[in-house]
């Protein structure tokens, strides 16, 4: 059990480090090949920050642990909204200006509804997974097209600035970190999944619970770091964009990839508990951030409420496992 905990912690640390290197190398490589900075920010960085969830869930599904795959995706969404946005808003209230985000919020709400509908029957089949990946592909194409058309948007300008900053390394160094980061992503994910499965078996709990908690927090660390850094720089839209983008990736790409590899049986508790929490948080985020009368805002009180929701959800999971 001790070795499993060491493997889990080591896997998380290496996963976060390798994801950061992979993002830097990918963005710099794309820049050297003439890829527009906004496109780098929206696609390369978007994939990079969600790479931990994608690789961990894909490996977990391929090894016959779909609970970790699904728990990682949905748990990361809950963590992103309740923990990351809550903590970020406590440090510095988040103001929403970007028109891109005002469109993405209702889209995220609709996609959460699609995810809830798919697990209603207790399964995520390969057909369901292909639908998720198809929606993801269409959404990425639409987002890229809209982003390139509206280069004057607040988020677009901030992403372009960040992308230019991240692409200053030499070409050979960029290629090295691109491939080294990708290799370490796979290795660290294998270590993390092994440790998570061993802990679940040792404690006698489902791998879903481990995926919803420890694995979800670990794979969400890149979003936590980038959101806090963005708000401290006053780039509020990037902080919120990280969370919205990550949740879109998780719900569509992460679950879609895992379901394509291995169709997943979904217990009723996922719909009645985890999907209910995820949907409620998404709707609350829509209500808080959309700004029907102007710019939306997540203030410190709302951030504290989000954090309280996360703590309450986690405590409920622990009590469910070990009893009251």
Helices and strands as residue ranges (DSSP letters): H 2-32, H 37-39, I 40-44, H 45-62, H 66-78, I 79-85, H 86-91, E 94-96, H 99-118, G 119-121, E 123-124, H 126-149, H 154-166, H 171-203, H 207-210, I 211-215, H 216-219, H 221-232, H 236-248, I 249-254, H 255-261, E 264-265, H 268-269, I 270-275, H 276-289, E 296-298, H 300-322
